[in-house]
Amino acid sequence: MLGWAITFLVVALIAAVLGFGGVAAVSAEIAQILFIVFIVLFVVTAIIHFVRGRRPPL
């Protein structure tokens, strides 16, 4: 997911340099949304891992 966010960020930067404002804006928005989703999933996973802890070996 983070890879997709970085990809869209790179596309947005290249489009902005080349003067494609609409494509750059849309790509930047998608990159922001994907980054926020990535952060939320990371935090949820970290909390679940912290709450569950390590299981003893069987």
Backbone hydrogen bonds, N-H to C=O, Kabsch-Sander energy under -0.5 kcal/mol:
donor,donor_aa,acceptor,acceptor_aa,energy
5,A,1,M,-1.9
6,I,2,L,-2.3
7,T,3,G,-2.2
8,F,4,W,-2.5
9,L,5,A,-1.9
10,V,6,I,-2.4
11,V,7,T,-2.4
12,A,8,F,-2.3
13,L,9,L,-2.3
14,I,10,V,-2.5
15,A,11,V,-2.6
16,A,12,A,-2.2
17,V,13,L,-2.1
18,L,14,I,-2.1
19,G,15,A,-0.7
19,G,16,A,-0.5
20,F,15,A,-2.7
21,G,19,G,-1.4
24,A,20,F,-2.2
25,A,21,G,-2.3
26,V,22,G,-2.2
27,S,23,V,-2.5
28,A,24,A,-2.3
29,E,25,A,-2.1
30,I,26,V,-2.4
31,A,27,S,-2.4
32,Q,28,A,-2.2
33,I,29,E,-2.4
34,L,30,I,-2.7
35,F,31,A,-2.2
36,I,32,Q,-2.3
37,V,33,I,-2.4
38,F,34,L,-2.4
39,I,35,F,-2.5
40,V,36,I,-2.5
41,L,37,V,-2.6
42,F,38,F,-2.4
43,V,39,I,-2.5
44,V,40,V,-2.5
45,T,41,L,-2.4
46,A,42,F,-2.5
47,I,43,V,-2.5
48,I,44,V,-2.5
49,H,45,T,-2.5
50,F,46,A,-2.3
51,V,47,I,-2.6
52,R,48,I,-2.6
53,G,49,H,-2.2
